[in-house]
Amino acid sequence: MAMKINDECINCGACEPECPREAISEGEERYVIDEKKCTECVEEGGSKCVPVCPVDCIVKA
């Protein structure tokens, strides 16, 4: 399962550099997560993007 960024995203960009798989990119309306690349950072001990999000908009897809 992958993570996704919901409509609460404020486009701050804090999550993008945290992703070790480069699955996060700036979309037209908000940042987006490529579900094919996202592994929820299972190998790294848990999602790296979730803790840095100031509005808690990154959730399980």
PyMOL Python script that loads the backbone (N, CA, C, O; Angstrom):
from pymol import cmd

cmd.read_pdbstr("""\
ATOM      1  N   MET A   1       0.847  -1.184   0.000  1.00  0.00           N
ATOM      2  CA  MET A   1       0.000   0.000   0.000  1.00  0.00           C
ATOM      3  C   MET A   1       0.892   1.247   0.000  1.00  0.00           C
ATOM      4  O   MET A   1       2.011   1.224   0.513  1.00  0.00           O
ATOM      5  N   ALA A   2       0.393   2.296  -0.564  1.00  0.00           N
ATOM      6  CA  ALA A   2       1.143   3.539  -0.670  1.00  0.00           C
ATOM      7  C   ALA A   2       0.474   4.637   0.158  1.00  0.00           C
ATOM      8  O   ALA A   2      -0.618   4.459   0.698  1.00  0.00           O
ATOM      9  N   MET A   3       1.147   5.748   0.238  1.00  0.00           N
ATOM     10  CA  MET A   3       0.590   6.917   0.891  1.00  0.00           C
ATOM     11  C   MET A   3       0.019   7.830  -0.182  1.00  0.00           C
ATOM     12  O   MET A   3       0.340   7.693  -1.363  1.00  0.00           O
ATOM     13  N   LYS A   4      -0.839   8.771   0.240  1.00  0.00           N
ATOM     14  CA  LYS A   4      -1.358   9.777  -0.681  1.00  0.00           C
ATOM     15  C   LYS A   4      -1.454  11.102   0.066  1.00  0.00           C
ATOM     16  O   LYS A   4      -1.481  11.139   1.296  1.00  0.00           O
ATOM     17  N   ILE A   5      -1.504  12.172  -0.692  1.00  0.00           N
ATOM     18  CA  ILE A   5      -1.615  13.516  -0.128  1.00  0.00           C
ATOM     19  C   ILE A   5      -3.020  14.011  -0.436  1.00  0.00           C
ATOM     20  O   ILE A   5      -3.429  14.061  -1.596  1.00  0.00           O
ATOM     21  N   ASN A   6      -3.760  14.378   0.611  1.00  0.00           N
ATOM     22  CA  ASN A   6      -5.147  14.792   0.398  1.00  0.00           C
ATOM     23  C   ASN A   6      -5.268  16.295   0.132  1.00  0.00           C
ATOM     24  O   ASN A   6      -4.265  16.999   0.014  1.00  0.00           O
ATOM     25  N   ASP A   7      -6.509  16.771   0.041  1.00  0.00           N
ATOM     26  CA  ASP A   7      -6.802  18.162  -0.311  1.00  0.00           C
ATOM     27  C   ASP A   7      -6.347  19.190   0.722  1.00  0.00           C
ATOM     28  O   ASP A   7      -6.363  20.389   0.445  1.00  0.00           O
ATOM     29  N   GLU A   8      -5.946  18.744   1.889  1.00  0.00           N
ATOM     30  CA  GLU A   8      -5.502  19.669   2.932  1.00  0.00           C
ATOM     31  C   GLU A   8      -4.093  20.210   2.679  1.00  0.00           C
ATOM     32  O   GLU A   8      -3.642  21.112   3.385  1.00  0.00           O
ATOM     33  N   CYS A   9      -3.402  19.670   1.683  1.00  0.00           N
ATOM     34  CA  CYS A   9      -2.026  20.064   1.367  1.00  0.00           C
ATOM     35  C   CYS A   9      -1.934  21.566   1.125  1.00  0.00           C
ATOM     36  O   CYS A   9      -2.745  22.131   0.391  1.00  0.00           O
ATOM     37  N   ILE A  10      -0.943  22.212   1.744  1.00  0.00           N
ATOM     38  CA  ILE A  10      -0.732  23.652   1.581  1.00  0.00           C
ATOM     39  C   ILE A  10       0.464  23.944   0.671  1.00  0.00           C
ATOM     40  O   ILE A  10       0.927  25.082   0.599  1.00  0.00           O
ATOM     41  N   ASN A  11       0.958  22.928  -0.016  1.00  0.00           N
ATOM     42  CA  ASN A  11       2.075  23.075  -0.961  1.00  0.00           C
ATOM     43  C   ASN A  11       3.341  23.645  -0.329  1.00  0.00           C
ATOM     44  O   ASN A  11       4.033  24.456  -0.944  1.00  0.00           O
ATOM     45  N   CYS A  12       3.638  23.227   0.878  1.00  0.00           N
ATOM     46  CA  CYS A  12       4.840  23.738   1.552  1.00  0.00           C
ATOM     47  C   CYS A  12       6.110  23.057   1.044  1.00  0.00           C
ATOM     48  O   CYS A  12       7.194  23.637   1.114  1.00  0.00           O
ATOM     49  N   GLY A  13       5.982  21.833   0.535  1.00  0.00           N
ATOM     50  CA  GLY A  13       7.130  21.120  -0.004  1.00  0.00           C
ATOM     51  C   GLY A  13       8.002  20.414   1.018  1.00  0.00           C
ATOM     52  O   GLY A  13       9.051  19.881   0.655  1.00  0.00           O
ATOM     53  N   ALA A  14       7.609  20.393   2.271  1.00  0.00           N
ATOM     54  CA  ALA A  14       8.421  19.762   3.312  1.00  0.00           C
ATOM     55  C   ALA A  14       8.597  18.267   3.097  1.00  0.00           C
ATOM     56  O   ALA A  14       9.620  17.703   3.484  1.00  0.00           O
ATOM     57  N   CYS A  15       7.628  17.630   2.493  1.00  0.00           N
ATOM     58  CA  CYS A  15       7.655  16.182   2.312  1.00  0.00           C
ATOM     59  C   CYS A  15       8.571  15.716   1.183  1.00  0.00           C
ATOM     60  O   CYS A  15       9.173  14.646   1.277  1.00  0.00           O
ATOM     61  N   GLU A  16       8.680  16.494   0.136  1.00  0.00           N
ATOM     62  CA  GLU A  16       9.401  16.058  -1.066  1.00  0.00           C
ATOM     63  C   GLU A  16      10.838  15.602  -0.786  1.00  0.00           C
ATOM     64  O   GLU A  16      11.204  14.506  -1.209  1.00  0.00           O
ATOM     65  N   PRO A  17      11.659  16.384  -0.099  1.00  0.00           N
ATOM     66  CA  PRO A  17      13.038  15.934   0.116  1.00  0.00           C
ATOM     67  C   PRO A  17      13.180  14.765   1.088  1.00  0.00           C
ATOM     68  O   PRO A  17      14.240  14.144   1.151  1.00  0.00           O
ATOM     69  N   GLU A  18      12.137  14.460   1.841  1.00  0.00           N
ATOM     70  CA  GLU A  18      12.189  13.360   2.808  1.00  0.00           C
ATOM     71  C   GLU A  18      12.016  11.994   2.172  1.00  0.00           C
ATOM     72  O   GLU A  18      12.386  10.987   2.776  1.00  0.00           O
ATOM     73  N   CYS A  19      11.464  11.932   0.973  1.00  0.00           N
ATOM     74  CA  CYS A  19      11.147  10.656   0.341  1.00  0.00           C
ATOM     75  C   CYS A  19      12.393  10.006  -0.255  1.00  0.00           C
ATOM     76  O   CYS A  19      12.982  10.549  -1.189  1.00  0.00           O
ATOM     77  N   PRO A  20      12.804   8.843   0.275  1.00  0.00           N
ATOM     78  CA  PRO A  20      13.992   8.166  -0.246  1.00  0.00           C
ATOM     79  C   PRO A  20      13.756   7.521  -1.619  1.00  0.00           C
ATOM     80  O   PRO A  20      14.718   7.149  -2.291  1.00  0.00           O
ATOM     81  N   ARG A  21      12.519   7.386  -2.038  1.00  0.00           N
ATOM     82  CA  ARG A  21      12.175   6.767  -3.319  1.00  0.00           C
ATOM     83  C   ARG A  21      11.864   7.804  -4.403  1.00  0.00           C
ATOM     84  O   ARG A  21      11.571   7.448  -5.544  1.00  0.00           O
ATOM     85  N   GLU A  22      11.932   9.090  -4.035  1.00  0.00           N
ATOM     86  CA  GLU A  22      11.592  10.186  -4.953  1.00  0.00           C
ATOM     87  C   GLU A  22      10.192  10.004  -5.531  1.00  0.00           C
ATOM     88  O   GLU A  22       9.957  10.246  -6.715  1.00  0.00           O
ATOM     89  N   ALA A  23       9.270   9.574  -4.677  1.00  0.00           N
ATOM     90  CA  ALA A  23       7.893   9.333  -5.091  1.00  0.00           C
ATOM     91  C   ALA A  23       7.026  10.583  -4.982  1.00  0.00           C
ATOM     92  O   ALA A  23       5.910  10.598  -5.502  1.00  0.00           O
ATOM     93  N   ILE A  24       7.511  11.630  -4.319  1.00  0.00           N
ATOM     94  CA  ILE A  24       6.728  12.844  -4.104  1.00  0.00           C
ATOM     95  C   ILE A  24       7.188  13.926  -5.068  1.00  0.00           C
ATOM     96  O   ILE A  24       8.381  14.187  -5.226  1.00  0.00           O
ATOM     97  N   SER A  25       6.203  14.546  -5.708  1.00  0.00           N
ATOM     98  CA  SER A  25       6.517  15.642  -6.628  1.00  0.00           C
ATOM     99  C   SER A  25       5.413  16.688  -6.575  1.00  0.00           C
ATOM    100  O   SER A  25       4.312  16.432  -6.087  1.00  0.00           O
ATOM    101  N   GLU A  26       5.733  17.870  -7.087  1.00  0.00           N
ATOM    102  CA  GLU A  26       4.755  18.948  -7.098  1.00  0.00           C
ATOM    103  C   GLU A  26       3.762  18.715  -8.233  1.00  0.00           C
ATOM    104  O   GLU A  26       4.147  18.583  -9.394  1.00  0.00           O
ATOM    105  N   GLY A  27       2.490  18.668  -7.881  1.00  0.00           N
ATOM    106  CA  GLY A  27       1.442  18.494  -8.876  1.00  0.00           C
ATOM    107  C   GLY A  27       0.843  19.832  -9.256  1.00  0.00           C
ATOM    108  O   GLY A  27       1.351  20.878  -8.852  1.00  0.00           O
ATOM    109  N   GLU A  28      -0.225  19.810 -10.024  1.00  0.00           N
ATOM    110  CA  GLU A  28      -0.867  21.053 -10.453  1.00  0.00           C
ATOM    111  C   GLU A  28      -1.517  21.800  -9.298  1.00  0.00           C
ATOM    112  O   GLU A  28      -1.386  23.020  -9.197  1.00  0.00           O
ATOM    113  N   GLU A  29      -2.219  21.078  -8.425  1.00  0.00           N
ATOM    114  CA  GLU A  29      -2.925  21.716  -7.320  1.00  0.00           C
ATOM    115  C   GLU A  29      -2.237  21.531  -5.975  1.00  0.00           C
ATOM    116  O   GLU A  29      -2.358  22.374  -5.087  1.00  0.00           O
ATOM    117  N   ARG A  30      -1.516  20.428  -5.827  1.00  0.00           N
ATOM    118  CA  ARG A  30      -0.832  20.114  -4.571  1.00  0.00           C
ATOM    119  C   ARG A  30       0.244  19.076  -4.865  1.00  0.00           C
ATOM    120  O   ARG A  30       0.340  18.571  -5.983  1.00  0.00           O
ATOM    121  N   TYR A  31       1.041  18.763  -3.866  1.00  0.00           N
ATOM    122  CA  TYR A  31       2.049  17.717  -4.044  1.00  0.00           C
ATOM    123  C   TYR A  31       1.344  16.379  -4.197  1.00  0.00           C
ATOM    124  O   TYR A  31       0.251  16.179  -3.668  1.00  0.00           O
ATOM    125  N   VAL A  32       1.968  15.472  -4.918  1.00  0.00           N
ATOM    126  CA  VAL A  32       1.381  14.159  -5.170  1.00  0.00           C
ATOM    127  C   VAL A  32       2.416  13.070  -4.892  1.00  0.00           C
ATOM    128  O   VAL A  32       3.622  13.314  -4.930  1.00  0.00           O
ATOM    129  N   ILE A  33       1.921  11.871  -4.612  1.00  0.00           N
ATOM    130  CA  ILE A  33       2.786  10.722  -4.371  1.00  0.00           C
ATOM    131  C   ILE A  33       2.520   9.692  -5.459  1.00  0.00           C
ATOM    132  O   ILE A  33       1.378   9.301  -5.700  1.00  0.00           O
ATOM    133  N   ASP A  34       3.588   9.262  -6.108  1.00  0.00           N
ATOM    134  CA  ASP A  34       3.496   8.221  -7.135  1.00  0.00           C
ATOM    135  C   ASP A  34       3.339   6.887  -6.412  1.00  0.00           C
ATOM    136  O   ASP A  34       4.277   6.404  -5.776  1.00  0.00           O
ATOM    137  N   GLU A  35       2.160   6.299  -6.511  1.00  0.00           N
ATOM    138  CA  GLU A  35       1.860   5.056  -5.791  1.00  0.00           C
ATOM    139  C   GLU A  35       2.742   3.895  -6.234  1.00  0.00           C
ATOM    140  O   GLU A  35       2.941   2.948  -5.473  1.00  0.00           O
ATOM    141  N   LYS A  36       3.270   3.953  -7.446  1.00  0.00           N
ATOM    142  CA  LYS A  36       4.136   2.883  -7.933  1.00  0.00           C
ATOM    143  C   LYS A  36       5.518   2.932  -7.279  1.00  0.00           C
ATOM    144  O   LYS A  36       6.200   1.910  -7.200  1.00  0.00           O
ATOM    145  N   LYS A  37       5.931   4.095  -6.815  1.00  0.00           N
ATOM    146  CA  LYS A  37       7.243   4.250  -6.190  1.00  0.00           C
ATOM    147  C   LYS A  37       7.182   4.192  -4.662  1.00  0.00           C
ATOM    148  O   LYS A  37       8.159   3.805  -4.020  1.00  0.00           O
ATOM    149  N   CYS A  38       6.060   4.566  -4.083  1.00  0.00           N
ATOM    150  CA  CYS A  38       5.935   4.668  -2.622  1.00  0.00           C
ATOM    151  C   CYS A  38       5.907   3.295  -1.966  1.00  0.00           C
ATOM    152  O   CYS A  38       5.119   2.429  -2.348  1.00  0.00           O
ATOM    153  N   THR A  39       6.768   3.105  -0.984  1.00  0.00           N
ATOM    154  CA  THR A  39       6.808   1.859  -0.217  1.00  0.00           C
ATOM    155  C   THR A  39       6.467   2.085   1.252  1.00  0.00           C
ATOM    156  O   THR A  39       6.632   1.186   2.077  1.00  0.00           O
ATOM    157  N   GLU A  40       5.989   3.295   1.581  1.00  0.00           N
ATOM    158  CA  GLU A  40       5.720   3.689   2.965  1.00  0.00           C
ATOM    159  C   GLU A  40       6.978   3.596   3.812  1.00  0.00           C
ATOM    160  O   GLU A  40       6.896   3.512   5.038  1.00  0.00           O
ATOM    161  N   CYS A  41       8.133   3.610   3.176  1.00  0.00           N
ATOM    162  CA  CYS A  41       9.437   3.551   3.850  1.00  0.00           C
ATOM    163  C   CYS A  41       9.542   2.366   4.809  1.00  0.00           C
ATOM    164  O   CYS A  41      10.153   2.466   5.873  1.00  0.00           O
ATOM    165  N   VAL A  42       8.948   1.263   4.424  1.00  0.00           N
ATOM    166  CA  VAL A  42       8.957   0.058   5.255  1.00  0.00           C
ATOM    167  C   VAL A  42      10.387  -0.336   5.611  1.00  0.00           C
ATOM    168  O   VAL A  42      10.666  -0.708   6.751  1.00  0.00           O
ATOM    169  N   GLU A  43      11.284  -0.256   4.646  1.00  0.00           N
ATOM    170  CA  GLU A  43      12.680  -0.641   4.881  1.00  0.00           C
ATOM    171  C   GLU A  43      13.397   0.317   5.831  1.00  0.00           C
ATOM    172  O   GLU A  43      14.362  -0.060   6.495  1.00  0.00           O
ATOM    173  N   GLU A  44      12.913   1.564   5.889  1.00  0.00           N
ATOM    174  CA  GLU A  44      13.562   2.587   6.715  1.00  0.00           C
ATOM    175  C   GLU A  44      12.904   2.762   8.082  1.00  0.00           C
ATOM    176  O   GLU A  44      13.289   3.659   8.832  1.00  0.00           O
ATOM    177  N   GLY A  45      11.943   1.943   8.417  1.00  0.00           N
ATOM    178  CA  GLY A  45      11.317   2.013   9.725  1.00  0.00           C
ATOM    179  C   GLY A  45      10.043   2.844   9.791  1.00  0.00           C
ATOM    180  O   GLY A  45       9.577   3.158  10.886  1.00  0.00           O
ATOM    181  N   GLY A  46       9.485   3.197   8.676  1.00  0.00           N
ATOM    182  CA  GLY A  46       8.228   3.942   8.653  1.00  0.00           C
ATOM    183  C   GLY A  46       8.296   5.162   7.765  1.00  0.00           C
ATOM    184  O   GLY A  46       9.379   5.620   7.402  1.00  0.00           O
ATOM    185  N   SER A  47       7.142   5.682   7.419  1.00  0.00           N
ATOM    186  CA  SER A  47       7.044   6.815   6.509  1.00  0.00           C
ATOM    187  C   SER A  47       7.853   8.013   6.982  1.00  0.00           C
ATOM    188  O   SER A  47       7.752   8.425   8.138  1.00  0.00           O
ATOM    189  N   LYS A  48       8.643   8.559   6.098  1.00  0.00           N
ATOM    190  CA  LYS A  48       9.470   9.725   6.409  1.00  0.00           C
ATOM    191  C   LYS A  48       8.730  11.032   6.140  1.00  0.00           C
ATOM    192  O   LYS A  48       9.046  12.061   6.738  1.00  0.00           O
ATOM    193  N   CYS A  49       7.743  10.994   5.239  1.00  0.00           N
ATOM    194  CA  CYS A  49       7.014  12.205   4.868  1.00  0.00           C
ATOM    195  C   CYS A  49       5.973  12.616   5.907  1.00  0.00           C
ATOM    196  O   CYS A  49       5.761  13.807   6.134  1.00  0.00           O
ATOM    197  N   VAL A  50       5.337  11.657   6.528  1.00  0.00           N
ATOM    198  CA  VAL A  50       4.242  11.945   7.464  1.00  0.00           C
ATOM    199  C   VAL A  50       4.683  12.840   8.628  1.00  0.00           C
ATOM    200  O   VAL A  50       3.992  13.817   8.917  1.00  0.00           O
ATOM    201  N   PRO A  51       5.783  12.559   9.300  1.00  0.00           N
ATOM    202  CA  PRO A  51       6.160  13.381  10.451  1.00  0.00           C
ATOM    203  C   PRO A  51       6.512  14.831  10.125  1.00  0.00           C
ATOM    204  O   PRO A  51       6.414  15.692  11.000  1.00  0.00           O
ATOM    205  N   VAL A  52       6.918  15.121   8.890  1.00  0.00           N
ATOM    206  CA  VAL A  52       7.312  16.490   8.552  1.00  0.00           C
ATOM    207  C   VAL A  52       6.161  17.336   8.013  1.00  0.00           C
ATOM    208  O   VAL A  52       6.320  18.544   7.838  1.00  0.00           O
ATOM    209  N   CYS A  53       5.011  16.730   7.747  1.00  0.00           N
ATOM    210  CA  CYS A  53       3.882  17.460   7.194  1.00  0.00           C
ATOM    211  C   CYS A  53       3.231  18.332   8.276  1.00  0.00           C
ATOM    212  O   CYS A  53       2.762  17.810   9.288  1.00  0.00           O
ATOM    213  N   PRO A  54       3.198  19.658   8.070  1.00  0.00           N
ATOM    214  CA  PRO A  54       2.636  20.545   9.105  1.00  0.00           C
ATOM    215  C   PRO A  54       1.113  20.503   9.225  1.00  0.00           C
ATOM    216  O   PRO A  54       0.559  20.985  10.214  1.00  0.00           O
ATOM    217  N   VAL A  55       0.429  19.930   8.225  1.00  0.00           N
ATOM    218  CA  VAL A  55      -1.039  19.891   8.272  1.00  0.00           C
ATOM    219  C   VAL A  55      -1.602  18.468   8.259  1.00  0.00           C
ATOM    220  O   VAL A  55      -2.803  18.279   8.065  1.00  0.00           O
ATOM    221  N   ASP A  56      -0.762  17.494   8.459  1.00  0.00           N
ATOM    222  CA  ASP A  56      -1.183  16.080   8.529  1.00  0.00           C
ATOM    223  C   ASP A  56      -2.051  15.669   7.341  1.00  0.00           C
ATOM    224  O   ASP A  56      -3.115  15.076   7.523  1.00  0.00           O
ATOM    225  N   CYS A  57      -1.599  15.984   6.123  1.00  0.00           N
ATOM    226  CA  CYS A  57      -2.403  15.662   4.940  1.00  0.00           C
ATOM    227  C   CYS A  57      -1.933  14.407   4.220  1.00  0.00           C
ATOM    228  O   CYS A  57      -2.481  14.068   3.171  1.00  0.00           O
ATOM    229  N   ILE A  58      -0.929  13.705   4.754  1.00  0.00           N
ATOM    230  CA  ILE A  58      -0.434  12.495   4.110  1.00  0.00           C
ATOM    231  C   ILE A  58      -1.018  11.288   4.838  1.00  0.00           C
ATOM    232  O   ILE A  58      -0.783  11.075   6.027  1.00  0.00           O
ATOM    233  N   VAL A  59      -1.791  10.505   4.076  1.00  0.00           N
ATOM    234  CA  VAL A  59      -2.522   9.371   4.659  1.00  0.00           C
ATOM    235  C   VAL A  59      -2.319   8.133   3.795  1.00  0.00           C
ATOM    236  O   VAL A  59      -1.825   8.227   2.671  1.00  0.00           O
ATOM    237  N   LYS A  60      -2.697   6.985   4.317  1.00  0.00           N
ATOM    238  CA  LYS A  60      -2.628   5.744   3.529  1.00  0.00           C
ATOM    239  C   LYS A  60      -3.609   5.827   2.376  1.00  0.00           C
ATOM    240  O   LYS A  60      -4.737   6.298   2.524  1.00  0.00           O
ATOM    241  N   ALA A  61      -3.153   5.358   1.223  1.00  0.00           N
ATOM    242  CA  ALA A  61      -4.004   5.384   0.017  1.00  0.00           C
ATOM    243  C   ALA A  61      -5.099   4.348   0.096  1.00  0.00           C
ATOM    244  O   ALA A  61      -5.905   4.230  -0.828  1.00  0.00           O
TER     245      ALA A  61
END
""", "prot")
cmd.dss("prot")
cmd.show_as("cartoon", "prot")
cmd.util.cbc("prot")
cmd.orient("prot")
